[in-house]
Amino acid sequence: MLLVLVVQVTVVVGWTLCIGCLAALVYGLYNTELDRLPAAIYSSLSHTVWALALSWIVIACSTGYGGQSCRCTVVHSATYTAVRIR
């Protein structure tokens, strides 16, 4: 029972962080002028955060926690190909 609860909490937190990070990266700086230091920080961290969010999608889809999002995206095919190559 506890393991199921931990898994469900992890999945909900993972998807929430994933969607929040992707939305913040896409829409967060709309009509915004950044100074040099914040622009450098954003530029250096945005690629890493984007990769981590997409990694969560791949991991969630490959382990069966993707729900409907894996059925209608190309991520499922890419995950299947990566698993088969391994």
PyMOL commands that set and color helices and strands:
alter all, ss='L'
color gray80, all
select helices_A, chain A and resi 2-27+36-62+68-71+75-85
alter helices_A, ss='H'
color red, helices_A
deselect
rebuild
show_as cartoon
